[in-house]
Structure formats: structure tokens, C-alpha cells
Amino acid sequence: LECDLAVNLVGQPLVRQQVMKGVREFLENRDPVKPLVMSFHGSTGTGKTYVSSMLVRHLFQGGLQSPYVHQFSPIVHFPHAEHVEQYKENLKHWIQGNLTKCGRSAFLFDEMDKMHPGLIDVIMPFLGPSWVVYGTNYRKAIFIFISNAGGEQINEMTLDLWRAHRDREEISLQDMESAISKAVFENPQSGFWKSGIINEHLIDFVVPFLPLKHHHVKQCVVNELVQQGLEVRQGVVQEVADSIPYFPEEEKIFSSTGCKTVASRISFFF
């Protein structure tokens, strides 16, 4: 996993550091006191889904297809606000049932920023250090929350540092954490709004994904060409990277869509 992150995850030193620290400590502990809970934050295309799928690919045979890896999307699984109470029951039973089958399971919650406020708190008993919940031993599970919330604040801070002539790689976790907390946990539109998960400090690692610069996008293009078995031509790499929108409007420093549209754009230039 460490090698895969180093080679294939472009421009996210904080992510590599946090994810490896969390996973290593958790897996080396034969008797963890609570599940591993990580929350990924950043704007589109910065690698949140990519890292979560990489993580389960290395930890579970079959990766996302493993019967012990469970993904939830608010749009697919919890679409209607009026059914929140029913969703709470379903979610609780679903997690409980799967942890009874296998304590070493992973649960991925996509697009937490679109989750109905209050819904996620139903899983609180599974995240804390209680010994047994509903008769299930659950402390070896992994929970990952993925959210675009906080992305704007992360981008702004990165831009401010760039304007102050500080390198993006100098950004520390401390620089980011309070900005993310404010954006995510105090926002009425967020799935974590007034959440007990936050108040009880049940998230072990808040992982910020920084906006990507032009040279990072070029690296994504190279990786994608290699993956598709295509020849790496510098002209093509440059053209694909140049075709992507950048912000702010005048300086065009960071990719507006990260590396998200790289794969689909390659065919236009090849």
C-alpha cells in the first residue's frame, strides 16, 4: 500500500502520511480499542475515492467487490429526506449484520456532504471504544467518510500560501484541521452537522486532499497513458493537461477538476 501510494497518488504528501500512519498503527494492534475511522476531505478529482479504493484493494481480496467491503452513497441509498428514520434503522441493522458475519469489515460513506444531517449518528455506537455493541465485537472494522466539504477552504488556504511564496508541500496538517472542522462540522448542509461523531471525537484521522497544480495533472496523464497501455508522448501529456480548467481565473495555478477528467480526455488527443 505504501509503495502504491508513493508511486500512483500524485501530489498528496499529507494523505500518504496520514493514511499510512492510521492503517499501520491499526493493523499492527492485535487488540484495538476502537475501529479505525478516517474522514477524507477535498475538492473533486484530488484522489479521495482513488485512495479509499486503493486501501481496500490492499486490505481485502477482491477490493471493492469483496463481501466484507460495503459502500454507501446518500443519492443511491438514502435519497429521500422524509424516510430518514427508516434509513437509520436500515443502516444500523446493515452494519450490525455485516459485523456479526465478519468483524474485519470496511464501510465507505461517499459524499458525506450530501448525507441528511442526523442520519450518520445512528452508527455512533459502532465507532466508539465500547467493548461490544448489540452483541457484536466490532473493534477491527474500518470506516471511511468521503466528502467534498472543506474542499473550498483547503483550496483557499493553499492559494493563500502560494501567494505568500510558500510551497504547497510545506502545508502541515495543523494548518488545515481547523479550517476543515469549521467548514464540515459547523455547516447545516453537511452530513456531519452537530454530529455526535464529531462531538465525541470518534474520527481518528481527518485527511485533507490539496488542490493539484499543472505538473501534478501531467503526472496523472502519464500514469493514465501507462495504465491504458498507450505510448507516453510529451506532446499529448502537455495538451491533455492544458485542456483542463485551472483557478484562480488570472493566475491559473490549480486544476478545477483535479485529475478527474484526465482519463476521458486522453482519447481526444490520441
Salt bridges, closest charged atoms under 4 A:
GLU2 OE1 - ARG24 NH2 2.75
ASP4 OD2 - ARG57 NH2 2.74
ASP4 OD2 - HIS58 NE2 2.79
GLU25 OE2 - LYS21 NZ 3.14
ASP31 OD1 - ARG139 NH1 3.38
GLU85 OE2 - LYS88 NZ 3.55
GLU89 OE2 - LYS92 NZ 3.93
GLU89 OE1 - HIS93 NE2 3.20
GLU111 OE2 - LYS114 NZ 2.88
GLU169 OE2 - ARG168 NH1 3.02
GLU170 OE1 - ARG166 NE 3.41
ASP175 OD2 - ARG166 NH2 3.92
GLU186 OE1 - LYS182 NZ 3.45
ASP204 OD2 - LYS34 NZ 3.00
GLU231 OE1 - ARG233 NE 3.52
ASP242 OD1 - HIS214 NE2 2.72
GLU249 OE2 - LYS252 NZ 3.22
GLU251 OE2 - ARG163 NE 3.73
